[in-house]
Amino acid sequence: MALNPHSNLPLKDVKVIDFGQFIAGPAVAMILADLGATVVHVDPPGGPLWTSPANATLNRNKLIVSIDLKQQEGRDQALALIEEADIVIESFRPGVMARLGIDFSALREERPELITLSIPGFASNDQLRRDWHAFESVIAANSGVFTDMGLNRVLMGINPSFSPLPLGSAYGTMLAASSVMLALQARERTGLGDEIEVPLVCALMEGLTYNSIKIDGLPERYKTQREKEIERRRIEGLPMNLSYDELQELLDPFYRSYKCKDGRMFYVVCPSHNQHAKRCLKVLGIYDDLVAEGMNEEPDTYRPTSEWSSDMSLGVYPLPKHWADHIAARMKDVFMTRTSKEWEKIFGRGKFPGAPQRWLQEWIHDDHAETAGLMVEVDDPEFGLMIQPGPMIWLQGSGTEMLSPSPRRWVGYQDALNALLRIETKLPRVRAKNARDGWLEGVRVLDLCNVIAGPHSVAYLARFGAEIIKIDPAKPFYDCWNTVIFGLSHMRSKQSVLTDITQPRGREILDELIRQSDVVVWNATDKQVERMGLTQEGMKRLNPQAIFCQLDCFSGVLPGPRTNYLGYDDLVQATTGIMLRFGGSMDTPEEHAHVGTIDVMCGFGASLGIATALYQKLKTGKVDRVKTSLSALSGLAQLPFCYDYERRGLFDEPAGREVNGYDDLSRFYSASDGILLISAYEYDLPKFANVEGLEDLVELPKEERAAFLAPRFLTMRALDWVERLQAADIAAAVCENLETLRSYNAYPADDSTGVDRGSYSFSVYEDHPSGHVITQLDPYAIRPKRGRIYPLAPSEKYGASTRSVLEELGHSTDEIDRLIEDGVVSESWSREYLPT
C-alpha cells in the first residue's frame, strides 16, 4: 500500500485515488493495488455504503481515508490527493462527482496526463435510466440475466430465476481495469491520459456476448435436445414443467454430472473435442463395446450431416437423443465404481476434463487453491486472519510478491497525502508524433487460442486498434459448434490462418509469425507450453521482445496438484461451488446458465495482463510473461461471499431454484403484466412513504411486508411501478429478456461502435460472410474521451487469410500451393461457412 523500493511489481510507481463504493470501483483499485500501485481509498464519514466483510478483500493493499465531499474542506483534501495521482476512480451515477466538486473533465484540462475512470450503473447517454438507482440485481434484471437464466430454468418453468453472482460488477471490474491499464500504457508513448466511462450494464452485456447473438436460419444440427424440447412444447402449447431428473435425460452424456461411489456428483465436460470423449470412454472401459454397437466417428465432421455415414459422430455436440441416452446409461454405471476424488485424478492425468462438484466453502479451503495461491491469507484488522481470493492476473517476474497482500489500513488525510508525495511521478513528454488514435494501434497480436476465454481476450483488443492474426490447426480439433458458432463473436477483426504447427514446415510458419508479433496469446497448460517450446527461454530465442500471455483452467501463481489438468468454464463452476449454489444441493447441481460465464471474465483478465505487461515494457524495458486462469477469476464472480475467517457465519447466501431474492425488500414480485424486481435495504424503508400505493409499508413489521406488497404490485404494470419506485430513489427494474433488448436496440451494421447509443446496442449484419443474417452486440462498454474505439469487422471464414498472410511472410504462390497439397496449411475447413 506504500511504495516498496525493492518491489518488482509492475505498478509500483503508479498512484491511484479510489472513490468507488460497492464492488466494481473498489475491485478495479484492488487489482491495481495487487499489481503494486499505491492506492488511497476514500470513504464518506459514515463509512462504506456497503457493509460487508468483502470490503476487507476489496480494500486490501490500500490506505483508507475518510473525507466529506459535501464540505469545502473535504473537497479541498480530495483535490489535493488527486493532484498527486495518476488514476482516479469513481462508481457513482453520472454527474454525482461533478456536483460534489470533482469534475473529471475540468481536472484533465489542467492535467492532460491524468487518467480518470467512471463506472456508472447505466450509461451517461442513456436518458431514460442514467439517474436510476442501479444496484447489481437491478442491472441484471433490466439486462435479461434473470429471465435468460438458461435452458434448464425455461424447461422447469422457473423464469425469472434469481442468482446472487455479481456478474455486472465482475465483468465491469475486468473491463474497467483493463481500460485503465490500456490508457496507462498508451500514456507512456504519448504523455496523455484519458477520461473513461465503463457502464456496468454495458460490461454485463459484453459478458453475455455469446448468449445474446442471433443467427437467422441456424442449421438444425446445432440445436440441443433441450432447445428442441422447448420448441416442441411451445408449438404444442404444453407447459414448461420438467422435473430436475427429467431434465437430466435431455443433457449430452459428455456435458453433465454423474453420481460417484462417495455420493458426490462429478461433472464431465468432454464434448466437441476430437479426442476428449474418446479418451473418456476408453478410460471408463466402454469404448470398444460402444463401437461394436455402432458408435461412429466421422473422418470429417465439417461436411454437411446429410453426407455422414450415420446420424452421429463421437466428439460432436450435441449427440442424437438415442445415442446420448445409451452412452449416459453406461457411464452412470461406471462412475458408481469409484469416488469423485479418484475420478478427478483419472481425468486430470488422462488429459480430458472433469471435476467433482464442490461447495464454495470447500474450494476456499482446497489444497490446490491454497498451494497454487488461488486463495491467500490476509490478517485483517477487523476480522483477523482471513482467507481471500488470490491474484486474478499476474506477471511471471513478480507474481509471488502478490501472494502476501497487506491488510487495509485506515489513516488520516495527511498520512495519505504523504504516501503519494513520497512517490516521484515521471511522465513522458507529450509528443505529437507518438499520438495514436487507438490505445493499441500498431500492436501486433498472435492468437493461438481456442474455445472462448483465450480468443475472446484477443478479440477484445481489436477495438483499440491491435492487428490480430489467429492461428488454428489445418484440420480442426474441435467441432464446428465450438469453433464456427463461438467464432462469430471472437473472430471479429481477425485474420484467420490454418496451419499444422506440429509439422516442421508448419512450425516454421508459427515461428515466423512469433518473430513479427508484439504479443502472443495461448490458452494452454504449463506442460503444453513446454511441449511446444514456448517457455520463457524458447520465446527469448524466437522473439525476446514479445510478451507471452498464457491462460488455463486451474493455475495460480505457484504450481499446485491440478495445475496441468485440462478444463473449461463449466469445470471451474463445479470446482468452486457455483454449480451447487445455482442448483441448491449436491444432488441437483446445475451449470450457471450463461455461455462463457467465467470464460469471458478470464478473457478480459488476460487483456488486463497484456496491457500491464505492455506498460511495464514501455516504462522499464522489461519483457515479462502474463498469466491468468479461469479459477483465478472465479473469486471475482463470487466476491461478496468468497472469504472465510474464524467467526464467519454460515455460507447461506441465496442458492437453488426456488430463491427469488434476498428478502422481502429485495426480490421478485408479480406485476399485472410481468415480473418486477425491487432492490431495497432497511435504510430505504422511509422512502416507500413517497411511493403512491405503498405508503403504509413503513409502519408494518418485517414479517408482514411480502403480504402487503404482493397484492399491490399486481394492480399495475411492472414498468409503472419501476417509474414510481425509481422516482422515490428506490432501486427497481422490470425483468427484461435478451430477445426483447436485442430487437428494440438493433441497428443496421455500419461503422458505429454503439458507444453513442446508450446502455444497449446491437448491429444487424444482413450481408455477413456466413450467408446468414447475424445480430450481435456492439463493442461499446469502453468509452474513452481521447482514445478511439474501432468498429469490429464481421468474422471471416476460418482460413480465409491463410494465403494472404503467408504471402506477407514472403512465401510464393507455388510454395503456398505445395503447403496446401501436403496438408501443412489449409484455406478452409469446410465448403460451407456454417456447416449444415
ZIRAZI-V109272 format. One line per field, one symbol per residue. ss: DSSP state (A for helix, B for strand, O for the rest). Layout:
ss = ???
//
This chain:
ss = OOOOOOOOOOOOOOBBBBOOOOOAAAAAAAAAAAOOOBBBBBBOOOOOOOOOOAAAAAOOOBBBBBOOOOOAAAAAAAAAAAAOOOBBBBOOOOOAAAAOOOOAAAAAAAOOOOBBBBOOOOOOOOOOOOOOOOOAAAAAAAOOOOOOOOAAAAAAOOOOOOOOOOAAAAAAAAAAAAAAAAAAAAAAAAOOOBBBBOOAAAAAAAAOAAAAOBBOOOOAAAOOAAAAAAAAAAAAOOOOOOOAAAAAOOOOOOBBBBBOOOOOBBBBBOOOBOOAAAAAAAAAOOAAAAAAOOOOOOOOOOOOAAAOOOOOOOOOOOOOAAAAAAAAAAAAAAAOOOOAAAAAAAAAAAOOOBBBOOOAAAAAOOAAAAAAOOBBBBBBOOOBBBBBBOOOBBBOOOAAAAAOOOOOBBOOAAAAAAAAAOOOOOOOOOOAAAOOOOOOOOOBBBBOOOOOAAAAAAAAAAOOOOBBBBBBOOOOOBOAAAAAAAAAAAOOOOBBBBBOOOOAAAAAAAAAAAAOOOBBBBBOOAAAAAAOOOOAAAAAAAAOOOBBBBBBOOOOOOOOOOOOOOOOAAAAAAAOOAAAAAAOOOOOOOOOOOOOAAAAAAAAAAAAAAAAAAAAAAAAOOOOOBBBBAAAAAAAAOAAAOBBOOOOOOOOOOOOOOOOBBBOOBBBBBOOOOBBBBBOOAAAAAAAAAOOOOAAAAAOOAAAAAAAAAAAAOOOOAAAAAAAAAAOOOBBBBOOOAAAAAAAOBBBOOOOOOAAAOOOOBBBBOOOOOOOOBBBBOOOOOBBOOOOOOOOOOOOOOOOOAAAAAAAOOOOAAAAAAAAAOOOBBOOOOOOOOOO
//
